[in-house]
Amino acid sequence: MPVNLLAPDPQSLHAVPGVRIGIAMAGVRKANRKDVCVFVLDEGAAVAGVFTQNRFCAAPVQVAREHLAAGAGVRAFVINTGNANAGTGEDGLARARATCEALAKQLGVSPAQVLPFSTGVIMEPLPVDRIVTGLPAAVGDLKPDNWANAAEAIMTTDTVPKAVSRQVSIGGKTVTITGIAKGAGMIRPNMATMLGFLATDASIDAALLPTLVREAADQSFNRITIDGDTSTNDAFVVVATHQAGHAPITQLESPEGAALREAVIDVAQQLAQAIVRDGEGATKFITVRVEGGATKDECRKVAYAIAHSPLVKTAFYASDPNLGRILAAVGYAGITDLDQTKIDLYLDDVHVARQGGRHPDYREEDGQRVMKQAEITVKVLLGRGNARATVWTCDFSHDYVSINADYRS
């Protein structure tokens, strides 16, 4: 069961003017499930994205990058679940391009104006014929208020769909930001095994969008980890349709730009945290906050060392306050001149370690009380400076092994 996470109320998801979404059941891997999703964008929309840093990236990632770089003006996405089209060589590239060509023909646009996205099992041929056969139904289903169905149609091992919507006032106009994401396992930033699609009707200089999407990713999807694995198919894409009616944003540092940035990052963070809350077999949502570092980078190293540790994660699952495991992770995070006598450790409000050793007032029952909670904050003070960083993760349960052992069954 996900940790304090419910499926979104479709009525809470605001349509974004300039974006229509259609869904189909194509039988990509399993019958009678939503597995193909199409986004169609009005002409003039701006699109930017960030993708997996895994060098063994999937065919759709390669094609999407090519089409974005071509600058033809993106008009559509075609997304499938059930098959990742990764580890498929030249044949996989041809199949990814074929899906773009098929949707482009349906819409009367150029194939270079379509971005493909896939998620699912690796090293199996993409069933292009099934997807192409399903595209007319997806196009026939196009409507602005289809975000909830889209969130469901991109799921793999997710147990609930993930969608967030927010509206803010910019330049006297109401601006909408709505996004969906999928992901539950093989999660490690740069990016994680996730797909995320966020759209806004804000009017923003297209040249600013790559910076905005990178900042949003770095403060959300690149701050989560479930199991330390970096996938082959990850993508986070932001669309701006420019239809809200306010004066165009030309600087992210302006009040209007800052308001949009804050709202986009907020939606991205909620989606990223939803992925962790729905982590495969997760029973606890854990915030790891590292403060007092010399640099943000070293704070992130410490946070990830804690968040990735199987020993730490299994201790949290068992509610076993074997907290020396956390201190050990801090020690091997890679800070060569770390002074352990300056380190403090907290679990929520419980001061566990002071100046590198057990706090004289710490009692194991207090640590266990916190570890039994569904939501826990680990705070580490390094005593080296003023930098800080936060990462979100979850515990490891028996179900994580079962889910991944049975994934292809």
C-alpha positions in Angstrom: 0.0 0.0 0.0 1.3 3.5 -0.8 2.3 5.7 2.1 -0.4 8.3 2.7 -1.1 8.6 -1.0 -4.5 8.5 -2.6 -5.5 8.5 -6.3 -6.2 12.0 -7.4 -9.7 13.3 -7.7 -10.3 13.9 -11.5 -12.3 17.0 -10.6 -9.2 18.5 -8.9 -7.1 18.3 -12.1 -7.5 21.5 -14.1 -7.5 21.4 -17.9 -4.7 23.3 -19.5 -5.8 25.4 -22.5 -3.9 24.3 -25.6 -3.5 20.6 -24.4 -5.8 17.7 -25.3 -5.2 14.1 -24.2 -6.5 10.8 -25.5 -6.3 7.3 -24.1 -6.6 3.8 -25.7 -6.4 0.2 -24.8 -4.0 -1.3 -27.3 -3.0 -4.5 -25.6 0.7 -3.5 -25.6 1.5 -6.1 -22.9 -1.8 -6.9 -21.2 -5.4 -6.8 -22.5 -8.1 -4.5 -21.2 -5.9 -1.9 -19.7 -5.2 1.7 -20.6 -1.7 1.6 -22.2 -1.5 4.2 -24.9 -1.7 7.9 -24.3 -1.6 10.8 -26.8 -1.0 14.4 -26.0 -1.8 17.0 -28.7 -0.6 20.5 -28.3 -1.9 23.6 -30.1 0.4 25.2 -32.6 2.9 27.6 -30.9 3.3 25.7 -27.7 6.9 25.5 -26.3 8.3 22.2 -25.1 11.5 21.3 -23.1 12.6 18.2 -21.4 15.3 16.4 -19.4 16.1 12.7 -19.9 17.8 9.8 -18.2 21.6 10.0 -17.8 21.9 6.2 -18.3 24.2 5.8 -21.3 22.1 2.7 -22.2 19.1 4.9 -22.9 16.0 3.6 -24.6 15.1 4.1 -28.3 12.3 6.6 -27.5 14.6 8.7 -25.4 17.0 8.9 -28.3 14.3 9.8 -30.8 12.7 12.4 -28.5 16.0 14.1 -28.0 16.5 14.2 -31.8 13.1 15.7 -32.4 13.4 18.3 -29.7 16.9 19.3 -31.1 15.4 19.6 -34.6 13.3 22.5 -33.5 10.3 21.8 -35.7 7.8 22.8 -33.0 6.5 19.8 -31.0 2.8 19.2 -31.6 2.2 15.8 -29.9 3.4 13.0 -27.6 2.8 9.3 -28.0 3.3 7.3 -24.8 3.0 3.6 -24.2 3.3 1.5 -21.1 4.0 -2.3 -20.9 7.1 -2.2 -23.1 10.2 0.1 -22.6 11.6 -0.3 -26.2 15.1 -0.3 -24.5 18.0 -2.6 -25.3 16.4 -3.1 -28.8 19.1 -1.6 -31.0 18.4 -0.2 -34.5 15.2 -2.1 -34.7 14.0 -0.3 -31.6 14.8 3.1 -33.1 12.9 2.2 -36.2 9.9 1.2 -34.1 10.0 4.4 -32.1 10.1 6.4 -35.3 7.2 4.3 -36.7 5.0 5.3 -33.8 5.8 9.0 -34.4 5.0 8.6 -38.1 1.7 6.9 -37.4 0.5 9.6 -35.0 1.8 12.4 -37.3 -0.3 10.9 -40.1 -3.4 10.9 -37.9 -2.8 14.5 -36.9 -1.5 16.0 -40.1 1.8 17.1 -38.7 5.4 16.1 -39.3 6.9 13.0 -37.6 9.6 15.3 -36.2 6.9 17.2 -34.3 6.0 14.0 -32.3 7.9 12.9 -29.2 7.7 9.2 -28.3 7.9 7.8 -24.7 7.8 4.2 -23.5 7.9 2.5 -20.2 7.8 -1.2 -19.2 9.8 -4.3 -19.8 13.3 -3.9 -21.3 14.8 -5.9 -24.2 11.5 -6.9 -25.9 10.5 -5.6 -29.4 8.0 -2.8 -29.2 4.6 -4.1 -30.6 4.2 -1.2 -33.1 1.3 -2.8 -34.9 -0.8 -2.8 -31.6 0.1 0.8 -30.8 -0.7 2.0 -34.4 -4.0 0.1 -34.3 -4.8 1.8 -31.0 -3.9 5.4 -32.1 -7.3 6.2 -33.9 -9.1 5.4 -30.6 -6.7 7.6 -28.7 -7.1 10.5 -31.1 -10.9 10.0 -31.1 -10.7 10.3 -27.3 -8.9 13.7 -27.3 -10.2 16.1 -24.7 -8.8 18.7 -22.3 -10.0 17.1 -19.1 -8.4 13.7 -19.6 -5.5 14.1 -17.1 -6.7 11.5 -14.6 -7.0 8.8 -17.3 -3.6 9.8 -18.7 -2.1 9.3 -15.2 -3.5 5.8 -15.2 -2.5 5.0 -18.7 1.3 5.5 -18.0 1.5 3.3 -14.9 3.6 0.2 -14.7 4.1 -1.2 -11.1 2.5 1.9 -9.7 -0.4 1.1 -7.4 -2.1 4.5 -7.8 -2.0 7.1 -10.6 -0.1 10.3 -9.8 -1.4 13.7 -10.8 -1.2 17.2 -9.3 -2.8 20.5 -10.4 -2.4 24.1 -9.2 -3.5 27.5 -10.3 -1.8 30.8 -9.5 -2.3 34.4 -10.4 0.3 35.9 -12.7 -0.1 39.4 -14.2 -3.7 39.5 -13.1 -4.5 36.3 -15.0 -5.2 32.8 -13.6 -2.4 30.4 -14.7 -2.8 26.6 -14.6 -0.1 24.0 -14.0 -1.1 20.4 -14.2 1.1 17.4 -14.3 1.2 13.6 -14.2 4.0 11.1 -13.4 4.6 7.4 -13.1 7.2 5.5 -11.2 7.5 3.1 -8.3 10.8 1.1 -8.7 14.2 1.4 -10.4 14.2 4.9 -8.9 17.5 6.8 -8.7 17.9 10.4 -9.9 19.6 11.5 -13.1 16.7 10.7 -13.9 14.8 7.9 -12.2 12.6 5.2 -13.9 9.9 7.6 -14.3 7.9 9.6 -16.9 6.6 13.0 -16.0 4.5 15.4 -18.1 3.7 18.9 -16.9 1.8 21.6 -18.8 1.0 25.2 -18.1 -0.9 27.9 -20.1 1.6 30.5 -18.9 3.2 32.7 -21.5 6.9 32.4 -21.2 9.8 33.0 -23.5 10.6 29.6 -25.0 14.3 30.2 -24.4 13.6 30.1 -20.6 11.8 26.7 -20.7 14.9 24.5 -20.7 16.2 26.3 -17.6 12.8 26.0 -15.9 12.5 22.3 -16.6 16.1 21.6 -15.4 15.5 23.6 -12.1 12.2 21.8 -11.5 13.8 18.4 -12.1 16.8 19.1 -9.9 14.5 20.1 -7.0 12.1 17.2 -7.4 12.7 14.1 -9.5 16.4 14.4 -8.9 15.9 14.4 -5.2 14.3 11.0 -4.9 15.5 7.4 -4.6 13.8 4.1 -4.0 16.5 1.6 -4.8 19.4 3.4 -6.3 18.8 2.1 -9.9 18.9 4.5 -12.8 16.6 3.5 -15.6 16.8 3.6 -19.4 13.6 5.5 -20.2 13.2 8.4 -17.9 11.9 11.7 -19.1 10.4 14.9 -17.6 8.8 17.2 -20.1 7.3 20.7 -19.6 4.9 22.3 -22.0 3.9 26.0 -22.1 1.0 26.9 -24.3 1.1 30.7 -23.8 -2.7 30.9 -23.6 -3.2 32.4 -20.1 -3.4 36.0 -21.5 -0.8 37.7 -19.3 2.3 39.6 -20.6 5.0 37.1 -21.6 7.6 36.2 -19.0 11.0 37.2 -20.2 13.0 36.6 -17.0 12.7 33.9 -14.4 14.1 36.4 -11.9 11.1 38.7 -12.4 8.2 38.5 -9.9 6.1 36.8 -12.6 8.9 34.4 -13.5 9.5 33.6 -9.8 5.8 32.9 -9.3 5.7 30.5 -12.2 8.9 28.8 -11.1 7.6 28.3 -7.6 4.4 26.8 -8.9 6.1 24.5 -11.4 8.6 23.2 -8.8 5.8 22.7 -6.3 3.8 20.5 -8.7 7.0 18.6 -9.7 7.9 18.0 -6.0 4.5 16.7 -5.2 4.7 14.3 -8.2 8.2 13.2 -7.2 7.2 12.6 -3.6 4.2 10.6 -4.8 6.6 8.3 -6.6 8.4 7.6 -3.4 5.2 7.2 -1.4 4.2 4.5 -4.0 7.7 2.9 -4.0 7.5 -0.8 -4.6 6.7 -2.4 -1.3 7.1 0.8 0.6 5.7 1.2 4.1 7.4 4.4 5.2 8.1 7.8 3.6 11.5 9.1 4.7 12.9 12.6 4.4 16.7 12.8 4.6 17.8 16.4 5.4 21.5 17.1 5.6 22.6 20.5 6.9 25.8 22.3 7.8 27.8 21.1 4.8 30.6 23.0 3.1 28.8 22.6 -0.3 25.4 21.4 -1.5 27.1 18.7 -3.4 28.6 17.1 -0.3 25.2 17.4 1.5 23.6 15.5 -1.4 26.3 12.8 -1.2 25.6 12.2 2.4 21.8 12.3 1.9 22.1 9.7 -0.9 24.5 7.5 1.0 21.8 7.3 3.8 18.9 7.0 1.4 20.5 4.3 -0.8 21.8 2.1 2.1 19.9 -1.3 2.1 20.9 -1.7 5.8 19.4 1.7 6.7 16.2 1.0 4.6 15.6 -2.4 6.1 16.1 -1.1 9.6 13.4 1.5 8.9 11.1 -1.3 7.6 11.6 -3.2 10.8 11.3 -0.1 13.0 14.7 -1.2 14.5 16.6 1.9 15.7 20.0 0.4 14.6 21.1 4.0 14.0 24.8 3.3 13.7 23.9 2.3 10.2 23.1 5.9 9.4 26.3 7.2 10.9 28.2 4.6 8.9 26.6 5.8 5.7 27.5 9.4 6.6 31.1 8.2 7.0 31.4 6.5 3.6 29.6 9.2 1.6 32.9 10.4 0.2 33.8 13.5 2.3 37.5 12.8 2.8 38.1 15.5 5.5 34.9 14.9 7.5 35.3 15.5 11.2 33.1 12.9 12.9 33.2 14.9 16.2 31.1 17.6 14.7 28.2 15.4 13.5 24.8 15.4 15.1 21.9 13.1 14.1 18.2 13.5 14.7 15.2 11.3 14.1 12.3 13.9 13.9 12.6 15.6 17.3 14.8 12.9 18.9 18.5 13.9 19.3 20.2 10.6 18.6 23.9 11.5 18.3 25.8 14.6 19.4 29.4 15.4 18.3 29.8 12.0 16.7 28.6 9.9 19.7 25.4 8.7 21.2 23.6 11.6 22.9 23.6 11.0 26.7 19.8 11.5 26.9 19.0 9.3 23.9 16.8 6.3 24.7 16.2 3.5 22.2 12.5 3.5 22.9 12.4 7.1 21.6 14.1 6.1 18.4 11.8 3.1 18.0 8.7 5.4 18.5 9.8 7.5 15.6 10.7 4.6 13.4 7.2 3.1 13.8 5.7 6.2 12.1 4.6 6.2 8.5 6.5 9.4 7.8 10.0 10.1 9.3 12.6 12.8 9.0 16.3 12.0 9.3 18.4 15.1 10.0 22.2 15.1 9.9 24.2 18.2 10.9 27.8 18.1 9.5 29.2 21.1 11.2 31.2 22.2 8.2 29.3 25.2 6.8 25.9 26.5 5.8 24.9 24.3 2.8 22.0 22.0 2.9 20.2 19.4 0.8 17.1 17.2 1.1 16.3 13.8 -0.5 13.1 11.7 -0.2 13.2 7.9 0.0 11.3 4.9 1.4 12.1 1.7 3.3 12.8 -1.8 1.8 10.2 -4.4 2.6 9.8 -8.1 1.6 7.4 -7.0 -1.0 10.1 -5.1 -2.9 11.8 -8.3 -3.7 8.6 -10.1 -4.5 7.4 -7.4 -6.9 10.7 -7.3 -8.8 11.1 -11.1 -8.8 7.6 -11.4 -10.4 7.8 -8.3 -12.7 7.8 -10.2 -16.0 5.3 -12.9 -14.9 
